[in-house]
Amino acid sequence: MHYNADNRRAQQECALYCLHRGARCATLWRVDTSAAASQVSFETHPSRYRHWTLTVEGEIARLTMKVQPFGGQDAEVELGGAGSAGDGPEPQAKAYQLKSNSYDLSVDIELADAVQRLRFTHPSVKAVVITSGHDRIFCAGANIYMLASASHPFKVNFCKYTNETRLTLEEASAESGIRFLAACNGATAGGGYELALACDEIVLVDDGSSTVSLPEVPLLGVLPGTGGLTRVVDKRKVRRDLADAFSTLAEGVKGKRAVEWGLVDAVVPRSKFAETILQRAKALAAAAPQVARGPGIELDPLEPRVSKDRIEYRHVTLALDT
């Protein structure tokens, strides 16, 4: 990577380059030897979000996830076309539906963009509520059918990108003093719980059915792929024997037991959920550390020039060893 300027535009490019994780994101592109790569765009804007809604009111922002079933990455770029499923690095177009607030790459691209904009464009924000636009489902995690239609390299890099996107929440908390509150207003499973674990606090609705779970081991025979077990034990300090039991319970844990085990910070009846979330968000904002909060800057479109072996911004060039 080459960096040759010191101005606001260059700072934007470096910020978004870090967001896009340069070379790793390039591995998610299908690079052929005959023409420019058929690429996934990692650049978006809140006005173009399909799966998230970002609202800002003073010191508190809200990120609401309502994944569009047919609004996956194939709505942004023609995927597939490489033959049978798994031939290319991306899932085939229209091969899956994003049900139950499950996510694919397009959902995480928007989330990563939103977090960066909160840090750079809305520095007055001190607390962010992450919740679902559905009544009884927070997030079901990564879409299984998307993963089934993807090649192994894509799956690996998708999980890396997803985990790094979760890390941007924790980095924003540590470095920018923004506190994140997961308002789990329904079932929170797999990668959905891993998203909640990346937040500073987790509040689960207590409705007799909503649970938090990491069902990958009992249902799929794989370990959670985006930091679930690590965050349960090292971040939330859940006892290891309880963590072991939790990771084998496909049905998950709900209610007071979820609090007792340390899996969530509180459970709240649905009738008081919205009020409680607002009060906890205000408390998080009030307790947020005092950090330098200068004027916001707008992250303008970067419009890179993309060729077979390089991605050129105005001040940053990424060369690909193909």
Secondary structure in CASP SS format (residue, H / E / C, confidence):
PFRMAT SS
TARGET T0000
AUTHOR 0000-0000-0000
METHOD secondary structure of the structure
MODEL  1
M C 1.00
H E 1.00
Y E 1.00
N C 1.00
A C 1.00
D C 1.00
N C 1.00
R H 1.00
R H 1.00
A H 1.00
Q H 1.00
Q H 1.00
E H 1.00
C H 1.00
A H 1.00
L H 1.00
Y H 1.00
C H 1.00
L H 1.00
H H 1.00
R C 1.00
G H 1.00
A H 1.00
R H 1.00
C H 1.00
A H 1.00
T C 1.00
L C 1.00
W C 1.00
R E 1.00
V C 1.00
D C 1.00
T C 1.00
S C 1.00
A C 1.00
A C 1.00
A C 1.00
S E 1.00
Q C 1.00
V C 1.00
S C 1.00
F C 1.00
E C 1.00
T C 1.00
H C 1.00
P H 1.00
S H 1.00
R H 1.00
Y C 1.00
R C 1.00
H C 1.00
W E 1.00
T E 1.00
L E 1.00
T E 1.00
V E 1.00
E E 1.00
G C 1.00
E C 1.00
I E 1.00
A E 1.00
R E 1.00
L E 1.00
T E 1.00
M E 1.00
K C 1.00
V C 1.00
Q C 1.00
P C 1.00
F C 1.00
G C 1.00
G C 1.00
Q H 1.00
D H 1.00
A H 1.00
E C 1.00
V C 1.00
E C 1.00
L C 1.00
G C 1.00
G C 1.00
A C 1.00
G C 1.00
S C 1.00
A C 1.00
G C 1.00
D C 1.00
G C 1.00
P C 1.00
E C 1.00
P C 1.00
Q C 1.00
A C 1.00
K C 1.00
A C 1.00
Y C 1.00
Q C 1.00
L C 1.00
K C 1.00
S C 1.00
N C 1.00
S E 1.00
Y E 1.00
D C 1.00
L H 1.00
S H 1.00
V H 1.00
D H 1.00
I H 1.00
E H 1.00
L H 1.00
A H 1.00
D H 1.00
A H 1.00
V H 1.00
Q H 1.00
R H 1.00
L H 1.00
R H 1.00
F H 1.00
T C 1.00
H C 1.00
P C 1.00
S C 1.00
V C 1.00
K C 1.00
A E 1.00
V E 1.00
V E 1.00
I E 1.00
T E 1.00
S E 1.00
G C 1.00
H C 1.00
D C 1.00
R C 1.00
I E 1.00
F E 1.00
C E 1.00
A C 1.00
G E 1.00
A E 1.00
N C 1.00
I H 1.00
Y H 1.00
M H 1.00
L H 1.00
A H 1.00
S C 1.00
A C 1.00
S C 1.00
H H 1.00
P H 1.00
F H 1.00
K H 1.00
V H 1.00
N H 1.00
F H 1.00
C H 1.00
K H 1.00
Y H 1.00
T H 1.00
N H 1.00
E H 1.00
T H 1.00
R H 1.00
L H 1.00
T H 1.00
L H 1.00
E H 1.00
E H 1.00
A H 1.00
S H 1.00
A H 1.00
E H 1.00
S H 1.00
G C 1.00
I C 1.00
R E 1.00
F E 1.00
L E 1.00
A E 1.00
A E 1.00
C E 1.00
N C 1.00
G C 1.00
A E 1.00
T E 1.00
A E 1.00
G C 1.00
G H 1.00
G H 1.00
Y H 1.00
E H 1.00
L H 1.00
A H 1.00
L H 1.00
A C 1.00
C C 1.00
D C 1.00
E E 1.00
I E 1.00
V E 1.00
L E 1.00
V E 1.00
D C 1.00
D C 1.00
G C 1.00
S C 1.00
S C 1.00
T E 1.00
V E 1.00
S E 1.00
L C 1.00
P C 1.00
E H 1.00
V H 1.00
P H 1.00
L H 1.00
L H 1.00
G C 1.00
V C 1.00
L C 1.00
P C 1.00
G C 1.00
T C 1.00
G C 1.00
G H 1.00
L H 1.00
T H 1.00
R H 1.00
V H 1.00
V H 1.00
D H 1.00
K H 1.00
R C 1.00
K C 1.00
V C 1.00
R C 1.00
R H 1.00
D H 1.00
L H 1.00
A H 1.00
D H 1.00
A H 1.00
F H 1.00
S C 1.00
T C 1.00
L C 1.00
A C 1.00
E C 1.00
G C 1.00
V E 1.00
K E 1.00
G H 1.00
K H 1.00
R H 1.00
A H 1.00
V H 1.00
E H 1.00
W C 1.00
G C 1.00
L C 1.00
V C 1.00
D C 1.00
A E 1.00
V E 1.00
V E 1.00
P C 1.00
R H 1.00
S H 1.00
K H 1.00
F H 1.00
A H 1.00
E H 1.00
T H 1.00
I H 1.00
L H 1.00
Q H 1.00
R H 1.00
A H 1.00
K H 1.00
A H 1.00
L H 1.00
A H 1.00
A H 1.00
A H 1.00
A C 1.00
P C 1.00
Q C 1.00
V C 1.00
A C 1.00
R C 1.00
G C 1.00
P C 1.00
G C 1.00
I C 1.00
E C 1.00
L C 1.00
D C 1.00
P C 1.00
L C 1.00
E C 1.00
P C 1.00
R E 1.00
V E 1.00
S C 1.00
K C 1.00
D C 1.00
R E 1.00
I E 1.00
E E 1.00
Y C 1.00
R C 1.00
H C 1.00
V E 1.00
T E 1.00
L E 1.00
A E 1.00
L C 1.00
D C 1.00
T C 1.00
END
